[in-house]
Amino acid sequence: MDEKPSLRTLLTMLEQNNLLTRIEKEADPNLVIASIMAELDGRPVMIEKVKGHSMPVVAGICSDRDYFALGLNTKKQDLLQKLSGAFQSTKRPPIVDDAVCKEKIYSNPNLDDLPILTHFTGDGGPYITAGVAVVKDQDLGQNMCFHRLMKIGRKKMVARIVKNRGTDTALKNAGGELPIAICIGAPLHVLLAAACSPPLGHDEALIAQGLDKTPLVRCETSDILIPAYTEIVIEGRITDEMTNEGPFVDLTQTPDLIRQQQVVEVDAITTRSDPIYQALLPSSQEHKLLMGMPKEPSIYTKVNSAVKATNVVITTGGCSWLHGIVQIEKHKEDDGKIAIEKAFEGHGSMKNCIVVDTDIDIYDEKDVEWALATRFQASKDLVIKTAQPGSSLDPSGIHEEGKKSLTDKMGLDATIPFGVKKEMFKKVEFSRVDISKYLGD
Ligand SMILES: Cc1cc2nc3c(=O)[nH]c(=O)nc-3n(C[C@H](O)[C@H](O)[C@H](O)COP(=O)(O)O)c2cc1C
């Protein structure tokens, strides 16, 4: 089978570009590896010797848009369009009979064999954080997404399953136990697809196939189809047993609530012959980008349905979840305010949104603030929405067990007002000079 694309092909590309940091000294999966990841946040890292384990740990491969561009063979500024295109893809991935993720099959599995990391001192236990979870809904078909999983025994984990999304819906439709496969060390484009939230019934494997080749293979203990190029697959069942999940430090680097969540029983583990374990540090650049980037096409599409959108970025300063910048080509007075409304529709968890014109570099926070400083007047350009459904991740929101979190939202229209002399609002360029003529020898 053609070894492409996989976690390994990406690691090779990163190494060829001097972007992979290798740690040769032994490191402990209990707190130490997480601290190394925090120190090297934003860089792909391979920890070669893991205390008590035979397999290496890799992290940080999703921690910069440049790595996505490299892995997806595109330019950073074209990622949004590439992902938007993949959302439209209807091509089903091919199904193969044999796969590298089954080079070793353990029918009496033991989670202790995996270097599952404990990230923060107060965490409830070791957590799998980079596992792509695949389930099959009896009505809606397969669903692929992320679920953090806390290890609570040799064959037991507890999964954080957000209500009314793919896995929760499949679980309700099953009316009892639901088979699940957790894929650790899946190809980069599969991670990105799994982080997307298309409407229920839209299989993220189609998005993955729209991004790059995604051969699938059937699980050993269920009929779930999983990405063939995966390092480690945990097969099991989501049961109706409930237990405490957490504490867990989440995206905002603040502790999430402890909740009663479903226990997952492990039935088998399959791996490559020499597997690499993938970890993701909660609240790191990698966590943020994976959460936020897939929301950019959703916002873009919504805004574009009403006004001319040209770009969207979910900012890392806003935890890559709560803040977004929308760039539009303004044609009417109220285009900025319409864009704000549509942007909130495109990403229900977004709390604050800034709309700018096409001359503003939305990847440059100074330029965005310059637009606010020179184009925005709060009495007419500010939109405030109180007590809206919002993110469970923002500690300043209103959170009640079993109810959707509530938050206030703010939209700032920092576009040039309509009907004014536009030149008065544009940066005047300096005339150019050949500086080498004026610097010393
Ligand atoms: C790194 C990462 C971790 C996530 N962890 C969880 C989680 O623990 N539980 C959960 O329900 N969703 C989690 N999510 C969000 C889901 O993966 C995301 O909302 C998913 O796209 C929902 O898709 P679905 O509606 O098709 O199920 C996480 C996302 C990312 C990128």
Ligand as a Chemical Component Dictionary entry (heavy atoms), coordinates in Angstrom:
data_LIG
# 
_chem_comp.id                   LIG 
_chem_comp.type                 NON-POLYMER 
_chem_comp.pdbx_formal_charge   0 
_chem_comp.three_letter_code    LIG 
# 
loop_
_chem_comp_atom.comp_id 
_chem_comp_atom.atom_id 
_chem_comp_atom.alt_atom_id 
_chem_comp_atom.type_symbol 
_chem_comp_atom.charge 
_chem_comp_atom.model_Cartn_x 
_chem_comp_atom.model_Cartn_y 
_chem_comp_atom.model_Cartn_z 
_chem_comp_atom.pdbx_ordinal 
LIG C1  C1  C 0 -8.698  18.692 20.209 1  
LIG C2  C2  C 0 -10.174 18.607 20.332 2  
LIG C3  C3  C 0 -10.742 18.030 21.456 3  
LIG C4  C4  C 0 -12.119 17.897 21.583 4  
LIG N1  N1  N 0 -12.642 17.274 22.659 5  
LIG C5  C5  C 0 -13.976 17.027 22.709 6  
LIG C6  C6  C 0 -14.534 16.254 23.757 7  
LIG O1  O1  O 0 -13.840 15.841 24.674 8  
LIG N2  N2  N 0 -15.864 15.985 23.732 9  
LIG C7  C7  C 0 -16.663 16.437 22.717 10 
LIG O2  O2  O 0 -17.854 16.116 22.714 11 
LIG N3  N3  N 0 -16.166 17.203 21.742 12 
LIG C8  C8  C 0 -14.837 17.506 21.698 13 
LIG N4  N4  N 0 -14.320 18.252 20.698 14 
LIG C9  C9  C 0 -15.194 18.867 19.742 15 
LIG C10 C10 C 0 -15.658 17.904 18.726 16 
LIG O3  O3  O 0 -14.647 17.144 18.129 17 
LIG C11 C11 C 0 -16.290 18.738 17.648 18 
LIG O4  O4  O 0 -17.270 19.541 18.147 19 
LIG C12 C12 C 0 -16.850 17.844 16.647 20 
LIG O5  O5  O 0 -16.542 18.431 15.470 21 
LIG C13 C13 C 0 -18.308 17.610 16.756 22 
LIG O6  O6  O 0 -18.673 16.982 15.588 23 
LIG P1  P1  P 0 -20.004 16.144 15.455 24 
LIG O7  O7  O 0 -21.101 17.145 15.751 25 
LIG O8  O8  O 0 -19.988 15.676 14.063 26 
LIG O9  O9  O 0 -19.930 15.052 16.455 27 
LIG C14 C14 C 0 -12.953 18.419 20.569 28 
LIG C15 C15 C 0 -12.375 19.011 19.450 29 
LIG C16 C16 C 0 -11.008 19.114 19.327 30 
LIG C17 C17 C 0 -10.434 19.721 18.088 31 
# 
loop_
_chem_comp_bond.comp_id 
_chem_comp_bond.atom_id_1 
_chem_comp_bond.atom_id_2 
_chem_comp_bond.value_order 
_chem_comp_bond.pdbx_ordinal 
LIG C1  C2  SING 1  
LIG C2  C3  SING 2  
LIG C2  C16 DOUB 3  
LIG C3  C4  DOUB 4  
LIG C4  N1  SING 5  
LIG C4  C14 SING 6  
LIG N1  C5  DOUB 7  
LIG C5  C6  SING 8  
LIG C5  C8  SING 9  
LIG C6  O1  DOUB 10 
LIG C6  N2  SING 11 
LIG N2  C7  SING 12 
LIG C7  O2  DOUB 13 
LIG C7  N3  SING 14 
LIG N3  C8  DOUB 15 
LIG C8  N4  SING 16 
LIG N4  C9  SING 17 
LIG N4  C14 SING 18 
LIG C9  C10 SING 19 
LIG C10 O3  SING 20 
LIG C10 C11 SING 21 
LIG C11 O4  SING 22 
LIG C11 C12 SING 23 
LIG C12 O5  SING 24 
LIG C12 C13 SING 25 
LIG C13 O6  SING 26 
LIG O6  P1  SING 27 
LIG P1  O7  DOUB 28 
LIG P1  O8  SING 29 
LIG P1  O9  SING 30 
LIG C14 C15 DOUB 31 
LIG C15 C16 SING 32 
LIG C16 C17 SING 33 
# 
